[in-house]
Amino acid sequence: MVVITSVVGITGGKELTVEIVELMSGMEDRGWQARANCMGVDPDLFFPERGASTREAKEVCRGCVAREDCLEYALDNGEKFGIWGGMSERERRRLRRARAIERRAQAS
């Protein structure tokens, strides 16, 4: 979806029209972000250095009403880094593999 907004103003006696084009592809499905516990939390918490603890980030995710949506977003979009839906990169890889095995088994 493309949203075009015209902004009109007068500067120096001349009319100024500016068109702002926003590409909103996929944004309509991301209303979950507004409900997420992580809103307003430092994003660096969810992208810890290699080997650093993920405990604090996962604690923010615990009980979040948007947790499943967040996790599915990460899985659907191949997010390789950070804590999404309360899961680390490694945990998401395991989940992807398990789902792939399940799909193959159902297809047989």
Residue pairs with C-beta under 8 A, 6 or more apart in sequence:
1 24
1 25
1 27
1 28
2 21
2 22
2 23
2 24
3 21
3 22
3 24
4 19
4 20
4 21
4 22
5 19
5 20
5 22
6 17
6 18
6 19
6 20
7 17
7 18
7 19
7 20
8 15
8 16
8 17
8 18
9 15
9 16
9 18
10 16
30 73
32 66
32 69
32 70
32 73
33 39
33 66
33 70
35 65
35 66
36 64
36 65
36 66
36 70
37 60
37 61
37 63
37 64
37 65
37 66
38 46
38 60
38 61
38 64
41 60
45 56
45 57
45 60
46 57
46 60
46 82
46 83
46 84
47 81
47 82
47 83
48 54
48 57
48 83
54 83
54 88
57 83
58 83
58 86
61 67
61 70
61 83
61 85
61 86
62 86
64 70
64 86
67 85
67 86
68 85
69 85
70 84
70 85
70 86
71 84
71 85
71 86
71 87
71 92
72 85
73 79
73 84
73 85
74 84
74 85
74 87
74 92
75 92
75 95
75 96
79 92
80 89
81 89
82 89
84 92
87 95
